[in-house]
Structure formats: structure tokens, C-alpha cells
Amino acid sequence: MNPADVATAAATPESSILAMFWSAHIVVKAVMLGLFLSSLWCWTIIFDKTRLFRKFKNEMESFEQIFWSGQSLEELYTSLSNQTNNSAAAALFVAAMREWKRSFQQAAGSFRGLHARIDKVLDVSIAREVERLESNLLVLATIASAGPFIGLFGTVFGIMNSFQSIAASKNTSLAVVAPGIAEALLATAIGLFAAIPALIAYNKLQGDVAKAQARLESFADEFSSILSRQIDHHLSIEKVS
């Protein structure tokens, strides 16, 4: 390589990285490609979940504003029950109100145990929503934990290949060893590049899931208290009658 080529390679580090990738052993190349695709998958999940949690927050605030605006529960249920794309809080409300209204269509005495049934419906709805929010987070956790080890495997294999090249050429010059070692270490670097953002995003998104679950549970408790007072009122009427 002449001095002009050396200067060009130094000025364009992207080309040198690509050159190391193409000259690497097929196993190391497969490891690096797999880690790079895993990193793309992680960033896709991160952007999708960020958008999802932002949407959840906006929809939750919008629904709570409507819920506490003084509109009757019957009117709100009527307007939401016909919609198929309700928000998480709206889905909780509709599920609980549907169970509430079923009690009016049954024989007398159906109010007994209704509070427990409503709580069960709310718990199931919350669990379903949390499961939706947590989907694909396991992928981030897996890549965060396995990425460095997969990259290390590529590094170890690349260094072994370099030593075999040294043995075959019977030349211990640094110029012979350095390219293979650099290619091998690139696998570790890509592994860390995939794992570090995945780990940070996983911890952040798990915290967002916990906050979303706490907010849903808080709304469910408040709504359950409202329905509980209504149930007590109907039971007192039944006793009088």
C-alpha cells in the first residue's frame, strides 16, 4: 500500500471497518452481521415502544379529563362501547361497566358479589394491557445479556484464526498479527454496540411499564370505589323493599 492509499484509509475510517468486515473469517463475519441486525431490531423496538408509551400517556390524560368532567357514566359508556380502538383506560371502563350493566339484566340479588366480579374484570383488563406494553421487551433483555458474549465468541474465533495464520506463515511480525486481531475485536465492539443501548432501553421501558401499570391500577381503584358506592346503594334499596 503506497502512502496515498494509507492517507486515504486513515481519512475514511468507514472504509477500513468495511474492509475488516470483508476480510474477516466467515464465522466472524456471520457473528458481526447477526449482531448488526440485532442492533437494528433493538432500535426498531425502542422507537416503537417510545411512540406507544407517548400515545398511552396522551390517551390516559384525555380519558381522565373526560371521565372527571361530570359526564354521566351511562353516557360515557354508550359513547365508548361502540368503539373498537379504545385506549387502555377506556377499555377498563367499558369492561367494568359491561359487568355492571349485566347485573341489571339478571335476577334480583345479582348485586351480591358484583364488587368482586368488577375487581376481577379490572384486574384482567390491566394484566392484558400490561402484557401488550411489555411485548418484545424480552428481546431487548436477551440482546443486552447475550450480545457481548456473542461478540466475544467472534473475537475468540478471530484470534484463533490469526494464530493459525501465524503458525502457517511462521512470521510473528505485528503486521501479520494486527489485521486479524483488529477484525476479531471488531466483533466485540459490535456486540457492545448492540447490547448497551438494549440494556439502557430495557431498564427505561420497564420503568415506563411500571408507571403505566400503577396509573391504570390507580384509576381502577377510583372507579371501583365509585361503583362500590352504587352497589351499596342498590343493596340498601333491596333490603328496604
LINWOGI-V744134 format. One record per residue. RES is the residue in three letters. PHI is phi in degrees with one decimal (999 if undefined). OMEGA is omega in whole degrees, 0 to 359 (NA if undefined). Layout:
BEGIN
RES;PHI;OMEGA / RES;PHI;OMEGA
END
This chain:
BEGIN
MET;999;181 / ASN;-81.0;183 / PRO;-58.3;180 / ALA;-65.0;178 / ASP;-66.8;178 / VAL;-61.6;180 / ALA;-64.4;179 / THR;-64.8;179 / ALA;-63.7;179 / ALA;-68.7;182 / ALA;-79.3;181 / THR;-125.0;182 / PRO;-63.8;179 / GLU;-61.8;181 / SER;-66.3;180 / SER;-67.9;178 / ILE;-66.3;177 / LEU;-63.0;179 / ALA;-64.6;177 / MET;-63.7;179 / PHE;-64.8;184 / TRP;-69.3;181 / SER;-89.4;181 / ALA;-71.6;176 / HIS;-64.2;184 / ILE;-59.2;179 / VAL;-68.4;178 / VAL;-63.4;179 / LYS;-63.9;178 / ALA;-64.7;178 / VAL;-63.2;181 / MET;-63.8;179 / LEU;-65.2;178 / GLY;-62.9;179 / LEU;-67.7;179 / PHE;-65.4;177 / LEU;-65.8;176 / SER;-63.7;178 / SER;-64.2;177 / LEU;-62.2;178 / TRP;-62.1;179 / CYS;-59.7;182 / TRP;-66.9;175 / THR;-62.5;178 / ILE;-64.5;181 / ILE;-60.9;181 / PHE;-65.6;180 / ASP;-65.5;181 / LYS;-69.9;177 / THR;-61.0;177 / ARG;-64.3;182 / LEU;-64.3;181 / PHE;-70.8;176 / ARG;-65.1;178 / LYS;-65.6;179 / PHE;-59.1;182 / LYS;-63.2;181 / ASN;-65.0;180 / GLU;-67.6;180 / MET;-65.0;180 / GLU;-64.8;180 / SER;-65.6;181 / PHE;-67.6;180 / GLU;-62.2;178 / GLN;-64.3;178 / ILE;-70.5;184 / PHE;-62.8;182 / TRP;-93.9;181 / SER;-80.7;181 / GLY;103.9;177 / GLN;-65.7;182 / SER;-65.3;180 / LEU;-63.7;180 / GLU;-65.0;180 / GLU;-65.4;180 / LEU;-66.0;179 / TYR;-64.2;180 / THR;-62.0;181 / SER;-73.7;183 / LEU;-96.7;186 / SER;-67.5;181 / ASN;-88.6;180 / GLN;-91.9;182 / THR;-102.1;183 / ASN;-117.6;180 / ASN;-67.9;175 / SER;-71.9;183 / ALA;-61.9;181 / ALA;-66.0;178 / ALA;-65.2;178 / ALA;-64.8;176 / LEU;-61.3;181 / PHE;-61.6;182 / VAL;-63.7;181 / ALA;-62.7;180 / ALA;-68.3;180 / MET;-67.0;178 / ARG;-63.6;177 / GLU;-67.2;178 / TRP;-63.0;183 / LYS;-71.3;178 / ARG;-62.1;181 / SER;-65.8;179 / PHE;-76.3;182 / GLN;-91.4;182 / GLN;-104.0;183 / ALA;-69.4;179 / ALA;-60.3;181 / GLY;93.8;181 / SER;-70.6;177 / PHE;-71.2;179 / ARG;-71.4;183 / GLY;83.8;181 / LEU;-65.1;181 / HIS;-60.9;179 / ALA;-67.2;179 / ARG;-66.7;179 / ILE;-64.4;178 / ASP;-60.3;179 / LYS;-65.0;178 / VAL;-61.8;179 / LEU;-64.2;179 / ASP;-62.6;179 / VAL;-65.1;180 / SER;-65.3;178 / ILE;-65.7;179 / ALA;-61.5;179 / ARG;-65.6;180 / GLU;-69.5;178 / VAL;-63.7;177 / GLU;-62.0;177 / ARG;-66.2;180 / LEU;-69.0;183 / GLU;-85.0;183 / SER;-58.9;179 / ASN;74.5;177 / LEU;-68.7;178 / LEU;-64.0;177 / VAL;-63.2;178 / LEU;-62.4;180 / ALA;-64.1;181 / THR;-65.9;180 / ILE;-67.5;180 / ALA;-63.1;182 / SER;-86.9;185 / ALA;-92.9;184 / GLY;-54.5;180 / PRO;-61.2;181 / PHE;-71.2;176 / ILE;-65.3;176 / GLY;-62.8;178 / LEU;-64.8;176 / PHE;-59.9;177 / GLY;-62.4;179 / THR;-66.0;180 / VAL;-60.7;181 / PHE;-64.4;179 / GLY;-65.2;179 / ILE;-68.0;175 / MET;-59.3;178 / ASN;-64.7;178 / SER;-65.7;179 / PHE;-65.4;176 / GLN;-65.3;177 / SER;-66.9;177 / ILE;-63.2;180 / ALA;-64.1;181 / ALA;-71.5;182 / SER;-87.0;182 / LYS;54.1;181 / ASN;-133.3;182 / THR;-97.4;180 / SER;-64.2;179 / LEU;-62.1;179 / ALA;-64.6;179 / VAL;-83.5;185 / VAL;-79.3;190 / ALA;-58.3;183 / PRO;-59.6;180 / GLY;-65.5;179 / ILE;-66.8;179 / ALA;-62.1;177 / GLU;-62.1;181 / ALA;-67.5;180 / LEU;-67.7;177 / LEU;-61.3;178 / ALA;-63.3;177 / THR;-64.4;180 / ALA;-61.7;179 / ILE;-67.5;176 / GLY;-60.6;177 / LEU;-68.2;178 / PHE;-61.5;178 / ALA;-81.5;189 / ALA;-79.3;187 / ILE;-64.0;177 / PRO;-61.6;180 / ALA;-63.7;180 / LEU;-66.4;180 / ILE;-62.4;181 / ALA;-65.5;180 / TYR;-61.9;179 / ASN;-63.1;180 / LYS;-65.1;183 / LEU;-69.8;175 / GLN;-64.2;175 / GLY;-64.4;177 / ASP;-65.9;177 / VAL;-63.0;180 / ALA;-62.5;178 / LYS;-65.3;180 / ALA;-64.2;179 / GLN;-63.8;179 / ALA;-63.0;180 / ARG;-68.8;177 / LEU;-65.0;179 / GLU;-65.7;178 / SER;-65.3;177 / PHE;-64.1;180 / ALA;-61.3;179 / ASP;-64.1;180 / GLU;-66.0;180 / PHE;-67.9;178 / SER;-62.7;178 / SER;-65.7;178 / ILE;-62.6;180 / LEU;-67.5;179 / SER;-63.2;177 / ARG;-65.0;178 / GLN;-65.7;179 / ILE;-63.6;179 / ASP;-60.7;179 / HIS;-64.6;180 / HIS;-67.5;178 / LEU;-66.1;178 / SER;-66.4;177 / ILE;-66.5;180 / GLU;-62.4;181 / LYS;-68.5;180 / VAL;-65.6;181 / SER;-75.0;NA
END
